Each structure stands twice: as C-alpha cells, then as structure tokens.
Amino acid sequence: IAIMGPSGSGKSSLVNLIGCLDRATSGSLMIDGQELSRFGESDLNRFRAEKIGFVFQQFHLVPYLTALENVMLAQYFHSIADEEEALAALEGVGLRDRARHLPSQLSGGEQQRVCIARALINDPKILLADEPTGNLDAHNEDLVLRKLRELHAQGRTIIMVTHDPTVARLADRTVELHHGRIVPQTTFALSDETQIDEVLEEIWTLHENNEHAELGRMDVEGALPMAVAIERMEQAGLVQKRPHFADHTHKSVLNRCHDAVHPTGAAADHGECIIEYTERGYQRARDVVRRHRLAERLFVQTFKLDDETQVEQQACKFEHILSPEATDSICTFLGHPAACPHGSAIPPGECCVRAGGQRCNPQLMDFLKEKVVAR
C-alpha cells in the first residue's frame, strides 16, 4: 500500500499510529484483528516488537557499530541475540560481505538495505517504510524497491509513504490523504493516467488564455474518448461539470507547449458544458504543467536542443515521471525560472518559496486558482 498526500496531510501520523509509536486520542485502531486503542503501554510495545518492522528515509544506524552489530542491536531489543541469524538477514539483502563495515563505509543504498535487514530480524507481518528511497540514487532506489516487492510476494504487508507517483504506481493500492482524510480513489491504467494529465494541462492552458474549458471544444489525443476521460476524472474528484453561462464567446486556442508534437487546443465554437478543476485537480494540473515547462527549459537552456519536436517529446515524457524531489532539483538548478521557452509562466514550487527569490508572480498563481477552482 502506498500512502501519498501533500505535506501536513497526516501521512507520518498515520504511520506512527499503525507502528504503535503514537496513541490515538479518539476512535479505534484495529490491526491484525486486535483493537490497539485498548492496549496498555507494555502491550503496545510487545505488539510492535512482534508484528511491526520500520524502514525510514533517515537510516538511523548507530555510526560506531558495524552493519552486523546494528542488526544484532535490534535482535537485543527483541530478546534475541544470534549472530548467524543476523548474518542471514544481511545475506537476504545482499550484504553479507559488508557485515563488518561501519555505516560510514557503506553507500546510501547499502545503509538502507541494512535498515531493511534490521526491520526483518523479528520476522514482522507488517513493514512500515517512510520515504524509503527518498535519499537514494536511481540504481539504489531500484534495488530497495525490488527487495520490498520480494518481501511483499512472501506475504508481508508493506505500507509505504512516498511523494513519488512513479514509486506509488508499483503498489497494489494507493491511499491519498488530504487534511487527515482519505480521498476517494479511482484506479486507472497508466495510459489513461497520461491522458488525464494531458487533459488537466489543456484546461490550464485554456484558463491562461481567459477561456473556459468545455467538453466538446478540447482536443486531446488518448485511448479514451474525451467524454469518457472527463467522466473518469469527475469520478476521481479531479474536475466537475457545470452548465454554460447564459452568454459568452470563444476564440481558438493552441497549446504552444505541445504544438510541435501533437497539436492540441480548443475550437472557437461552444462545447457541451464547462469543466472546472476541483482543489485536487488544480494541484495535480499545476504539478504537471510545472514539470513540463521546467523540462522544456532544461532541454533548451542546459542541453542546448534546438529541435523543437525533440524538446517537446522529451518534455512530454518528463511531465509524467518526474518526482517532486527531482522537479525541485531541476528548478533549483535552473535558477527558479519564471517562464518556459514559449513564454508561458512556470508555476512556482516550494523550493522557489524557500529560495526567497522567486521571479514568477505568486499573486498571478493565486488569481488563476481563484478563477479555475470550482467552489
């Protein structure tokens, strides 16, 4: 199970409750058929020791103990101390030959795999992983995710907090939290998700041009007919429909960021109904637009690509796969640019706010949000 959601949505609180690190102030908490809200402190500690394993983004290894000793330390807390068993756990994550090394002598991926071995030493039914790949490069991320999938195939429940939609898609189920509540989920095929991102981006472009997004006006390529795509987006809580205004006119709009690959836009005549973002849809659209336009800047400004078709092909790929961390890294590397090569505004991110020198006008973004999000 992948748990996603913006900062402050309750992801870590949920994991802490499941892991018996925090106690619920109200309501009930049922795990493995047991009502944990009725447990005393000693019973909670015993349940955690027997049932739960933890893997954190920060490795929390004791720096002056070897990999083997770190795993054996976890055994000690579980009233076990068996070197061969600890070595077997390290062998299970491919690190038996690194057992005598200190954390400082291990790569980030190796340290995370020591953490997995440590978490598995009491053979838990549930493994809680809080951003387990957040500090890893692509190669080590793949190794860790492959191990987690292997553990899941062995019958363990893996509950993983992640900001990375690519990682989340590897899970059997994704749970998204907003303000402490689970958002209703609708599962789509990856190709459908790509088309939905394209539609959300097209709605954004229309609003930038002071146009209404209307079913029947938009032209976005994809496997799903546009009416079906909008219906599924409505079910997922990304958009909602409303009737036309009594009197309004239209102009033709072309998405310049996609013109070189597959021209999309809107015709000048009326559509069937107006499509508006929900709050959730606005946030997802904003992220997609930001990824695409930053990717354009990266390929033009850094890689010096002058073939517009090639630039757009790569940007269209990047908009669907970049993690939030990678997006912020690119934005920071590029100096928090205000606009893409076509002159369209790049929505600012958290890294821009932290940098304090954001050149994109945040008031413009607030104005746009006020216009396009359904109330």
C-alpha positions as CSV (number, residue, x, y, z in Angstrom):
1,I,0.0,0.0,0.0
2,A,1.4,3.4,-1.0
3,I,0.3,6.4,1.1
4,M,0.5,9.8,-0.7
5,G,-0.5,13.3,0.1
6,P,0.8,16.9,0.5
7,S,3.0,17.9,3.5
8,G,0.9,18.1,6.6
9,S,-1.8,15.8,5.3
10,G,-1.3,13.2,8.1
11,K,0.9,10.6,6.4
12,S,3.5,10.3,9.2
13,S,0.8,10.5,11.9
14,L,-0.9,7.5,10.2
15,V,2.3,5.5,10.1
16,N,3.1,6.3,13.7
17,L,-0.3,5.1,14.7
18,I,0.0,1.9,12.8
19,G,3.5,1.4,14.2
20,C,2.3,2.0,17.8
21,L,4.6,4.9,18.2
22,D,1.7,7.3,18.9
23,R,-1.6,6.6,20.6
24,A,-5.0,7.6,19.1
25,T,-6.7,10.4,21.0
26,S,-10.1,9.2,19.8
27,G,-11.7,6.5,17.6
28,S,-10.4,2.9,17.2
29,L,-7.3,1.3,15.7
30,M,-7.7,-2.3,14.5
31,I,-4.6,-4.2,13.3
32,D,-4.4,-8.0,12.7
33,G,-7.7,-8.4,14.4
34,Q,-6.7,-6.6,17.6
35,E,-8.1,-3.4,18.9
36,L,-5.0,-1.4,19.8
37,S,-6.7,1.6,21.4
38,R,-7.4,-0.7,24.4
39,F,-3.8,-1.8,24.9
40,G,-1.6,-0.5,27.7
41,E,1.9,0.7,27.1
42,S,3.6,-2.7,27.6
43,D,1.1,-4.5,25.3
44,L,1.7,-1.9,22.6
45,N,5.4,-2.4,22.9
46,R,5.1,-6.1,22.7
47,F,2.7,-5.8,19.7
48,R,5.2,-3.5,17.9
49,A,8.2,-5.8,18.6
50,E,6.3,-8.9,17.3
51,K,4.4,-7.5,14.4
52,I,6.0,-4.3,13.0
53,G,9.2,-3.5,11.2
54,F,10.4,0.0,10.3
55,V,12.4,1.4,7.4
56,F,12.9,5.2,7.5
57,Q,14.2,7.7,5.0
58,Q,16.9,8.7,7.5
59,F,18.7,5.4,8.2
60,H,19.1,5.8,12.0
61,L,22.0,3.4,12.1
62,V,24.4,3.6,15.1
63,P,27.5,5.1,13.5
64,Y,30.1,3.3,15.6
65,L,28.5,-0.1,15.2
66,T,29.1,-2.4,12.1
67,A,26.2,-3.4,9.9
68,L,26.1,-6.7,11.7
69,E,26.1,-5.1,15.1
70,N,23.3,-2.7,14.1
71,V,21.1,-5.7,13.1
72,M,22.1,-7.6,16.3
73,L,21.2,-4.5,18.4
74,A,17.6,-4.8,17.0
75,Q,17.7,-8.5,18.0
76,Y,18.8,-7.5,21.5
77,F,15.7,-5.3,21.9
78,H,13.6,-8.3,20.8
79,S,15.2,-10.5,23.5
80,I,17.3,-12.4,20.8
81,A,21.0,-12.3,20.1
82,D,22.1,-14.6,17.3
83,E,25.0,-13.6,15.0
84,E,24.2,-16.3,12.4
85,E,20.6,-15.1,12.2
86,A,21.7,-11.5,11.8
87,L,24.2,-12.6,9.1
88,A,21.4,-14.4,7.3
89,A,19.3,-11.2,7.4
90,L,22.1,-9.3,5.8
91,E,22.6,-12.0,3.2
92,G,18.9,-11.7,2.4
93,V,19.5,-8.1,1.3
94,G,22.8,-8.9,-0.4
95,L,25.1,-7.5,2.2
96,R,26.7,-10.5,4.0
97,D,30.1,-9.4,2.6
98,R,29.6,-5.9,4.1
99,A,28.6,-7.1,7.5
100,R,31.8,-5.9,9.3
101,H,31.6,-2.4,7.7
102,L,30.6,0.7,9.6
103,P,27.7,2.8,8.2
104,S,30.3,5.5,7.0
105,Q,31.9,2.8,4.8
106,L,28.6,1.9,3.1
107,S,26.7,3.7,0.3
108,G,23.3,5.1,0.9
109,G,21.6,2.2,-0.8
110,E,23.6,-0.3,1.3
111,Q,22.7,1.6,4.5
112,Q,19.0,1.4,3.6
113,R,19.4,-2.3,2.9
114,V,20.9,-2.7,6.4
115,C,17.8,-1.0,7.7
116,I,15.6,-3.5,5.9
117,A,17.6,-6.4,7.4
118,R,17.2,-4.8,10.8
119,A,13.5,-4.4,10.3
120,L,13.1,-8.0,9.3
121,I,15.0,-9.6,12.1
122,N,11.9,-10.2,14.2
123,D,10.0,-11.5,11.1
124,P,7.2,-8.9,11.2
125,K,3.9,-9.2,9.4
126,I,3.8,-5.5,8.6
127,L,6.7,-3.4,7.3
128,L,6.3,0.4,7.5
129,A,8.5,2.3,5.1
130,D,8.5,6.1,5.4
131,E,10.1,7.5,2.1
132,P,12.5,4.5,2.0
133,T,14.0,5.7,-1.3
134,G,14.0,9.5,-0.7
135,N,17.7,9.8,-0.3
136,L,18.8,7.2,-2.9
137,D,20.0,7.4,-6.5
138,A,18.1,5.6,-9.2
139,H,20.2,2.4,-9.0
140,N,19.9,2.0,-5.3
141,E,16.2,3.0,-5.4
142,D,15.6,0.1,-7.8
143,L,17.4,-2.3,-5.5
144,V,15.4,-1.3,-2.4
145,L,12.1,-1.3,-4.3
146,R,12.9,-4.7,-5.8
147,K,13.6,-6.0,-2.2
148,L,10.3,-4.5,-0.9
149,R,8.4,-6.2,-3.7
150,E,10.1,-9.5,-2.9
151,L,9.1,-9.2,0.7
152,H,5.5,-8.4,-0.3
153,A,5.5,-11.5,-2.5
154,Q,6.5,-13.5,0.6
155,G,3.3,-12.5,2.2
156,R,4.2,-9.4,4.2
157,T,2.1,-6.2,4.2
158,I,4.2,-3.3,3.1
159,I,2.9,0.2,3.9
160,M,5.0,2.8,2.2
161,V,4.8,6.6,2.5
162,T,6.0,8.3,-0.7
163,H,5.8,11.6,-2.6
164,D,6.9,9.9,-5.9
165,P,4.0,8.9,-8.1
166,T,6.2,6.5,-10.1
167,V,7.1,4.6,-6.9
168,A,3.4,4.7,-5.8
169,R,2.3,3.0,-9.0
170,L,4.3,-0.1,-8.0
171,A,1.9,-0.7,-5.1
172,D,-1.3,-2.8,-5.3
173,R,-3.2,0.1,-3.8
174,T,-2.6,3.8,-3.3
175,V,-4.2,5.8,-0.5
176,E,-4.1,9.6,-0.8
177,L,-4.6,11.7,2.3
178,H,-5.8,15.3,2.4
179,H,-6.2,17.1,5.8
180,G,-6.2,13.8,7.6
181,R,-8.8,12.2,5.5
182,I,-8.6,9.5,2.8
183,V,-9.5,10.9,-0.6
184,P,-11.8,8.6,-2.7
185,Q,-9.5,6.7,-5.1
186,T,-10.2,5.6,-8.7
187,T,-7.6,3.3,-10.3
188,F,-6.6,3.9,-14.0
189,A,-4.3,2.2,-16.4
190,L,-1.0,4.1,-16.9
191,S,-2.0,5.2,-20.4
192,D,-5.3,6.6,-19.0
193,E,-3.3,8.5,-16.3
194,T,-1.2,10.0,-19.1
195,Q,-4.2,11.2,-21.0
196,I,-5.8,12.6,-17.8
197,D,-2.6,14.6,-17.2
198,E,-2.8,15.9,-20.8
199,V,-6.5,17.0,-20.3
200,L,-5.6,18.7,-17.0
201,E,-2.8,20.6,-18.8
202,E,-5.1,21.6,-21.6
203,I,-7.6,23.1,-19.1
204,W,-4.8,25.0,-17.6
205,T,-3.8,26.4,-21.0
206,L,-7.3,27.5,-21.7
207,H,-7.6,29.4,-18.5
208,E,-4.3,31.1,-19.1
209,N,-5.9,32.4,-22.3
210,N,-9.0,33.6,-20.4
211,E,-11.1,30.8,-22.0
212,H,-13.5,28.3,-20.4
213,A,-12.6,24.6,-20.7
214,E,-15.6,23.0,-22.3
215,L,-16.4,19.4,-23.2
216,G,-16.6,19.3,-27.0
217,R,-14.1,22.1,-27.5
218,M,-11.0,20.4,-26.2
219,D,-8.9,18.1,-28.5
220,V,-6.5,15.9,-26.6
221,E,-5.2,12.6,-28.0
222,G,-5.6,9.4,-26.0
223,A,-7.1,5.9,-25.8
224,L,-10.3,7.2,-24.1
225,P,-12.9,9.3,-25.9
226,M,-12.9,12.8,-24.3
227,A,-16.3,12.4,-22.8
228,V,-15.2,9.1,-21.1
229,A,-11.9,10.7,-19.9
230,I,-13.8,13.6,-18.3
231,E,-16.3,11.2,-16.7
232,R,-13.5,9.3,-15.1
233,M,-11.8,12.5,-14.0
234,E,-15.1,13.5,-12.4
235,Q,-15.3,10.2,-10.6
236,A,-11.7,10.6,-9.3
237,G,-12.6,14.1,-7.9
238,L,-10.3,16.0,-10.3
239,V,-12.9,18.0,-12.2
240,Q,-16.6,18.8,-12.1
241,K,-19.1,19.9,-14.8
242,R,-21.4,22.9,-14.7
243,P,-23.8,24.4,-17.3
244,H,-22.8,27.2,-19.7
245,F,-23.0,30.8,-18.8
246,A,-26.0,32.5,-20.5
247,D,-23.9,34.4,-22.9
248,H,-20.2,34.1,-23.7
249,T,-17.9,34.0,-26.8
250,H,-14.9,31.9,-27.6
251,K,-11.6,32.2,-29.5
252,S,-9.4,29.4,-30.9
253,V,-6.6,28.4,-28.5
254,L,-3.5,26.4,-29.3
255,N,-1.2,24.9,-26.6
256,R,2.2,26.1,-27.8
257,C,4.0,23.7,-25.4
258,H,2.6,20.7,-27.4
259,D,2.3,22.2,-30.9
260,A,5.5,20.6,-32.2
261,V,4.4,17.0,-31.2
262,H,0.7,16.7,-31.2
263,P,-1.2,19.9,-31.7
264,T,-3.9,20.3,-29.0
265,G,-6.2,23.2,-28.3
266,A,-9.8,24.3,-28.4
267,A,-12.1,25.3,-31.3
268,A,-13.9,28.6,-31.3
269,D,-17.4,27.3,-31.1
270,H,-19.4,26.3,-28.0
271,G,-19.0,23.0,-26.2
272,E,-21.5,20.9,-24.2
273,C,-20.7,22.1,-20.7
274,I,-18.0,23.8,-18.7
275,I,-15.3,21.7,-17.0
276,E,-13.7,23.1,-13.8
277,Y,-11.0,21.9,-11.5
278,T,-11.6,20.7,-8.0
279,E,-9.0,21.6,-5.5
280,R,-7.4,18.3,-6.0
281,G,-7.5,18.6,-9.8
282,Y,-5.9,22.1,-9.6
283,Q,-3.0,20.8,-7.6
284,R,-2.4,17.9,-9.9
285,A,-2.6,20.1,-13.0
286,R,-0.3,22.7,-11.5
287,D,2.3,19.9,-10.9
288,V,2.0,18.5,-14.4
289,V,2.4,22.0,-16.0
290,R,5.3,22.8,-13.8
291,R,7.1,19.5,-14.7
292,H,6.5,20.0,-18.4
293,R,7.7,23.6,-18.6
294,L,10.7,23.0,-16.4
295,A,11.7,20.1,-18.6
296,E,11.4,22.4,-21.7
297,R,13.8,24.9,-20.0
298,L,16.2,22.1,-19.1
299,F,16.5,20.7,-22.6
300,V,16.7,24.2,-24.3
301,Q,18.8,26.0,-21.7
302,T,21.1,23.3,-20.4
303,F,21.2,20.6,-23.2
304,K,21.0,23.2,-26.0
305,L,18.5,21.3,-28.0
306,D,17.2,23.4,-30.9
307,D,14.9,20.8,-32.4
308,E,11.5,21.9,-31.0
309,T,9.9,18.5,-31.8
310,Q,12.6,16.7,-29.8
311,V,12.3,19.1,-26.9
312,E,8.6,18.6,-26.7
313,Q,8.8,14.8,-27.0
314,Q,11.2,14.7,-24.0
315,A,9.2,17.3,-22.0
316,C,6.0,15.2,-22.6
317,K,7.8,12.2,-21.1
318,F,9.2,14.1,-18.2
319,E,5.9,15.6,-17.1
320,H,4.6,12.1,-16.3
321,I,7.6,10.6,-14.5
322,L,9.5,13.3,-12.5
323,S,9.2,13.0,-8.8
324,P,8.6,16.2,-6.7
325,E,12.2,16.0,-5.4
326,A,13.6,15.7,-8.9
327,T,11.3,18.6,-10.1
328,D,12.6,20.8,-7.3
329,S,16.2,19.9,-8.0
330,I,15.8,20.8,-11.7
331,C,14.0,24.1,-10.7
332,T,16.8,25.0,-8.3
333,F,19.5,24.1,-10.9
334,L,17.8,26.3,-13.5
335,G,17.6,29.2,-11.0
336,H,13.8,29.0,-10.4
337,P,12.8,30.2,-13.9
338,A,9.7,32.3,-14.4
339,A,8.7,31.1,-17.8
340,C,9.2,28.2,-20.3
341,P,10.9,28.8,-23.7
342,H,7.5,29.6,-25.2
343,G,7.0,32.4,-22.6
344,S,4.3,30.6,-20.6
345,A,4.5,31.0,-16.8
346,I,6.0,28.2,-14.8
347,P,4.1,27.6,-11.5
348,P,6.4,28.2,-8.6
349,G,7.2,25.3,-6.2
350,E,8.1,25.0,-2.5
351,C,11.8,25.3,-3.5
352,C,11.1,28.7,-5.0
353,V,9.5,29.9,-1.8
354,R,12.4,28.6,0.2
355,A,14.9,30.3,-2.1
356,G,13.1,33.6,-1.4
357,G,13.9,34.9,-4.9
358,Q,11.1,33.5,-6.9
359,R,10.7,35.5,-10.1
360,C,7.3,34.0,-11.0
361,N,4.5,36.1,-9.7
362,P,2.7,34.1,-6.9
363,Q,-0.2,36.6,-7.0
364,L,-0.8,35.6,-10.6
365,M,-1.0,31.9,-9.5
366,D,-3.4,32.8,-6.7
367,F,-5.6,34.7,-9.2
368,L,-5.6,31.8,-11.6
369,K,-6.5,29.4,-8.9
370,E,-9.4,31.6,-7.8
371,K,-10.7,31.7,-11.3
372,V,-10.4,28.0,-12.2
373,V,-11.2,26.0,-9.0
374,A,-14.8,25.2,-8.5
375,R,-16.3,26.4,-5.3
